[in-house]
């Protein structure tokens, strides 16, 4: 019973909602009604961006309050969150995952490696940036990007 009292006394512990992000959302995003289901694809990252994505969907930043939710299947997704440079082994799986997402579909390139290959540019195992393999609708800069930057990109798609 004392744990219940402590929970009630503490209340909700989350970062306060920042101002709405500036920038244009793709016009097709309005069809999603403020709720966007994301499928995460690691195309060859060092996992730094995955740690930040975990924070974004965790209890402190709580991206679900903005209508963003992670799903396990691309067939249930509206958008892809892609991290890392696209390695040669992930080029075909990324294209197939993109094709499995129903229309209208969106791609968010998270991190410098996804945007322009970052420190892996020119490496023998890298096929290119995410934009070289599938069309990208939004980019989040940083190595790794801050959770606030990721949330701003997600909020542009959800419109919340």
C-alpha positions, 0 to 999 in steps of 0.5 A, a space after each residue: 500500500 505504501 508503494 501506491 501512495 508514493 506513486 500517487 504522490 509523485 504523479 506523472 514524471 515526464 519532460 514537459 511538452 516542448 513548443 510545436 516544431 516549426 517546419 512543413 509536414 508532408 501534405 499526405 501526413 494529414 491523412 494519418 489523423 495525428 497518429 503515426 505508427 513507426 517501424 524502426 529499421 537498423 540499416 547498419 548503425 553503431 546503436 547510438 541512435 537506437 539508445 536515443 530512440 529508446 529514450 524517445 519512446 520511454 517514460 521520460 520523453 513519452 513520444 506516444 503522447 504526440 501520437 507516435 507509436 512503434 510497431 513490430 511489422 512494416 505492414 502495420 506501420 505508416 512510417 520507417 525510422 531508419 538509423 545508420 548508413 545502409 550496409 550492402 547486406 541491408 540494402 535489399 531488406 530496407 527496400 523490401 521493408 519500405 515496399 511493405 509499408 502501405 501508402 502513404 508511407 514516410 521515411 525518417 532518417 535518424 542520425 548523421 550516418 543515415 543522412 550522409 553516411 557520417 564517419 562510415 562514408 566511403 567504407 567498403 561495406 556501405 552501400 550509401 545513405 538512406 536517401 540513396 536507397 529509399 526516398 526520405 521525407 525527414 532527417 534528424 541530424 546528430 551523432 547521436 541526435 538528441 531525443 528532443 530532435 527526434 521528437 520534433 521530427 515525429 511531431 511534424 508527421 503527427 501534427 501534434 
